[in-house]
Amino acid sequence: MNCIIIDDEKMARSILKTLCNEIKLLTVIGEYSNAIEAIKFLNDNKVDLIFLDIHMPDFNGFDFVETLKYKTKVVLITSDDQLAIKAFKYLNIVDYLLKPLSLDSLEKSIEKIKMLDVDSNTGSKTLEKKKNHVSDYIFVNINHRLIRLTINEINIIKSDKNYILITTDTETHKVNISLKKIQQRLPLKSFFRVHKSYIVNLNKIVDIEDRTIVIQKNVVPIGNKYWMNLKNRLNLI
């Protein structure tokens, strides 16, 4: 997988190149201190992957992504953990790594990218989903790491003061974000707010009884003001 590195910090480029050299799948064919130099190279050359620093003078990473002629995969490299939601609005951006980088985080990123490479039988479906801005995953910031969660594996999301608790079949993640903001990132057809403190995956409901919802072994209350809308949504009679 041919890749280039774009970062205005020489030391950061050197560290990333050293880490890339530890991964057999990667071949670094160029490194650039600014986006303009990289654009000139890409006008005549194609690469498989671009490692891109967000914060650069005059021309930031998001500006650069918008100039790309080809849908080249981009991994953002940054010390800023507040831009993940904005980053994944761009179809080119496939991962978001926080500095300081480690070999482990880079290897996990490459594994994610390999998983995104579908064969020809499913490629057209994936392309169609991207065109419609439909994503089957979200990234959440947990202890300064961006963790990818598959949306259809999420069961319950509960508000917990300044945090939310995201429960899947196997684990619970504590994330510093509001219930309202996470709801905006979820598909409306699958997720529904049933209480001021709860959002549930409608596809995971096992039972509804006495104004409560059962998902696996978890019991979720249904708020009075949400009950009628839920009945309409589920076609209850």
C-alpha positions as CSV (number, residue, x, y, z in Angstrom):
1,M,0.0,0.0,0.0
2,N,1.8,3.2,-1.2
3,C,1.4,6.1,1.1
4,I,2.6,9.7,1.6
5,I,3.0,11.7,4.8
6,I,2.0,15.4,5.1
7,D,3.0,17.2,8.3
8,D,4.7,20.5,8.8
9,E,6.7,19.1,11.8
10,K,9.8,17.3,10.7
11,M,10.1,15.2,13.8
12,A,6.4,14.1,13.4
13,R,7.1,13.0,9.8
14,S,10.2,11.1,10.9
15,I,8.4,9.3,13.7
16,L,5.5,8.3,11.4
17,K,7.8,7.2,8.7
18,T,9.7,5.0,11.1
19,L,6.5,3.4,12.3
20,C,5.3,2.9,8.7
21,N,8.5,1.1,7.9
22,E,7.6,-1.4,10.7
23,I,4.4,-2.4,8.8
24,K,5.1,-4.6,5.7
25,L,1.9,-3.6,4.0
26,L,3.0,0.1,3.9
27,T,5.5,1.8,1.6
28,V,6.2,5.5,2.1
29,I,6.9,7.0,-1.3
30,G,6.9,10.7,-0.2
31,E,6.8,13.1,2.7
32,Y,5.8,16.8,2.6
33,S,6.0,19.7,5.0
34,N,3.0,21.4,3.4
35,A,-0.2,20.7,1.5
36,I,0.8,22.6,-1.6
37,E,3.8,20.4,-2.3
38,A,1.7,17.3,-1.8
39,I,-1.0,18.5,-4.2
40,K,1.6,19.0,-6.9
41,F,2.8,15.4,-6.4
42,L,-0.8,14.0,-6.4
43,N,-1.7,15.9,-9.6
44,D,0.6,13.4,-11.5
45,N,0.6,10.4,-9.1
46,K,-1.9,8.2,-7.3
47,V,-1.4,6.8,-3.9
48,D,-3.4,4.3,-1.8
49,L,-3.2,6.2,1.5
50,I,-2.4,9.7,2.8
51,F,-1.3,10.4,6.4
52,L,-2.4,14.0,7.0
53,D,-1.8,16.4,9.8
54,I,-4.9,18.6,10.4
55,H,-3.2,21.7,11.7
56,M,-0.8,23.2,9.2
57,P,-0.1,26.8,8.4
58,D,-2.1,28.5,5.6
59,F,-3.8,25.3,4.4
60,N,-5.3,22.9,7.0
61,G,-6.0,19.2,6.6
62,F,-9.7,19.7,5.8
63,D,-8.9,22.2,3.1
64,F,-6.5,19.7,1.6
65,V,-9.1,16.9,1.6
66,E,-11.5,19.0,-0.4
67,T,-8.9,19.5,-3.1
68,L,-8.4,15.8,-3.8
69,K,-9.2,14.7,-7.3
70,Y,-9.4,11.1,-6.4
71,K,-11.1,9.4,-3.5
72,T,-7.8,8.5,-1.9
73,K,-8.1,7.1,1.7
74,V,-6.9,9.6,4.3
75,V,-5.8,9.0,7.9
76,L,-5.8,12.2,9.9
77,I,-3.0,12.7,12.4
78,T,-3.5,15.3,15.1
79,S,-3.1,16.1,18.8
80,D,-6.7,17.6,18.8
81,D,-9.4,15.1,19.9
82,Q,-12.3,17.6,19.3
83,L,-12.5,17.3,15.5
84,A,-13.5,13.6,15.1
85,I,-17.2,14.2,14.3
86,K,-16.2,16.8,11.6
87,A,-13.5,14.5,10.2
88,F,-15.9,11.7,9.4
89,K,-18.2,13.8,7.4
90,Y,-15.6,13.5,4.7
91,L,-15.9,10.2,2.8
92,N,-12.1,10.1,2.1
93,I,-11.2,10.1,5.8
94,V,-11.1,6.6,7.1
95,D,-9.4,7.0,10.4
96,Y,-8.3,9.6,13.0
97,L,-5.2,9.0,15.1
98,L,-4.1,11.1,18.0
99,K,-0.5,12.1,18.7
100,P,1.8,10.8,20.1
101,L,1.5,7.9,17.7
102,S,2.4,4.4,18.6
103,L,3.0,1.3,16.5
104,D,0.0,-0.4,18.1
105,S,-2.4,2.5,17.1
106,L,-1.0,2.6,13.6
107,E,-1.4,-1.2,13.1
108,K,-5.0,-1.0,14.3
109,S,-5.7,1.7,11.9
110,I,-4.3,-0.3,8.9
111,E,-6.4,-3.3,10.0
112,K,-9.5,-1.0,9.9
113,I,-8.6,0.1,6.4
114,K,-8.1,-3.5,5.2
115,M,-11.6,-4.2,6.5
116,L,-13.0,-1.3,4.5
117,D,-11.6,-2.8,1.3
118,V,-14.5,-4.8,0.0
119,D,-14.4,-7.2,-3.0
120,S,-16.1,-6.4,-6.3
121,N,-19.4,-8.1,-5.3
122,T,-20.0,-5.7,-2.5
123,G,-18.1,-2.7,-3.7
124,S,-21.0,-1.1,-5.5
125,K,-23.3,-1.4,-2.4
126,T,-20.6,0.3,-0.3
127,L,-20.2,3.1,-2.8
128,E,-24.0,3.7,-2.9
129,K,-24.0,3.9,0.9
130,K,-21.3,6.5,0.9
131,K,-23.1,8.5,-1.7
132,N,-26.1,8.7,0.5
133,H,-23.9,9.5,3.5
134,V,-25.0,6.4,5.3
135,S,-22.5,5.0,7.8
136,D,-22.6,1.7,9.7
137,Y,-20.2,2.9,12.4
138,I,-19.3,5.8,14.6
139,F,-16.1,6.7,16.4
140,V,-16.2,7.7,20.0
141,N,-13.5,9.3,22.2
142,I,-12.7,7.0,25.1
143,N,-9.6,7.9,27.3
144,H,-8.0,9.8,24.4
145,R,-8.5,6.9,22.0
146,L,-11.0,6.9,19.1
147,I,-12.9,3.6,19.3
148,R,-14.9,2.4,16.4
149,L,-18.4,1.1,17.2
150,T,-20.6,-0.8,14.8
151,I,-24.0,1.0,15.0
152,N,-26.2,-2.1,14.8
153,E,-24.3,-3.6,17.7
154,I,-25.4,-0.8,20.0
155,N,-28.3,-1.8,22.3
156,I,-28.9,1.1,24.8
157,I,-27.5,4.6,25.3
158,K,-28.0,6.0,28.7
159,S,-27.3,9.6,30.0
160,D,-25.0,9.7,33.0
161,K,-24.5,13.3,34.1
162,N,-22.0,14.8,31.7
163,Y,-21.4,11.4,30.0
164,I,-23.3,8.7,28.2
165,L,-23.1,5.0,28.6
166,I,-23.2,3.0,25.4
167,T,-24.1,-0.6,25.9
168,T,-23.4,-3.3,23.3
169,D,-23.9,-7.1,23.5
170,T,-20.5,-7.5,25.2
171,E,-19.5,-4.2,26.9
172,T,-20.3,-0.7,28.0
173,H,-18.4,2.4,27.0
174,K,-18.4,5.7,28.9
175,V,-18.2,8.6,26.5
176,N,-18.0,12.4,27.2
177,I,-20.8,13.6,25.0
178,S,-24.4,14.5,25.5
179,L,-27.4,12.2,24.7
180,K,-28.7,14.9,22.2
181,K,-25.4,15.0,20.3
182,I,-25.0,11.2,20.0
183,Q,-28.6,11.0,18.8
184,Q,-27.8,13.2,15.9
185,R,-25.2,10.7,14.7
186,L,-27.5,7.7,14.8
187,P,-29.9,6.5,12.1
188,L,-33.4,7.5,12.9
189,K,-34.9,4.3,11.5
190,S,-33.2,2.2,14.2
191,F,-32.7,4.4,17.2
192,F,-35.4,6.1,19.3
193,R,-35.4,8.2,22.4
194,V,-37.8,6.5,24.9
195,H,-37.0,8.5,28.0
196,K,-35.2,11.7,28.9
197,S,-32.2,9.6,29.8
198,Y,-32.4,6.7,27.3
199,I,-32.1,5.9,23.6
200,V,-32.7,2.3,22.4
201,N,-32.0,0.3,19.3
202,L,-35.5,-0.6,18.2
203,N,-34.1,-3.7,16.5
204,K,-32.9,-5.1,19.8
205,I,-36.2,-4.9,21.7
206,V,-37.2,-8.2,23.2
207,D,-40.3,-7.2,25.1
208,I,-42.4,-4.2,26.1
209,E,-44.4,-4.5,29.3
210,D,-45.7,-2.0,32.0
211,R,-44.1,1.0,30.2
212,T,-40.7,-0.7,30.2
213,I,-38.5,-2.1,27.4
214,V,-36.4,-5.3,27.7
215,I,-33.2,-5.5,25.7
216,Q,-31.1,-8.6,26.6
217,K,-31.3,-8.5,30.4
218,N,-31.6,-4.8,30.6
219,V,-34.8,-3.0,31.5
220,V,-35.3,0.5,30.2
221,P,-38.2,2.8,31.4
222,I,-40.4,4.5,28.9
223,G,-41.1,8.2,29.7
224,N,-44.7,9.3,29.6
225,K,-44.2,11.9,26.9
226,Y,-42.4,9.4,24.7
227,W,-44.9,6.5,25.0
228,M,-47.4,7.7,22.3
229,N,-44.6,8.4,19.8
230,L,-43.1,5.0,20.5
231,K,-46.5,3.3,20.0
232,N,-46.9,5.0,16.6
233,R,-43.3,4.1,15.6
234,L,-43.8,0.4,16.4
235,N,-47.3,0.2,14.9
236,L,-48.6,-0.9,18.3
237,I,-52.4,-1.4,18.6
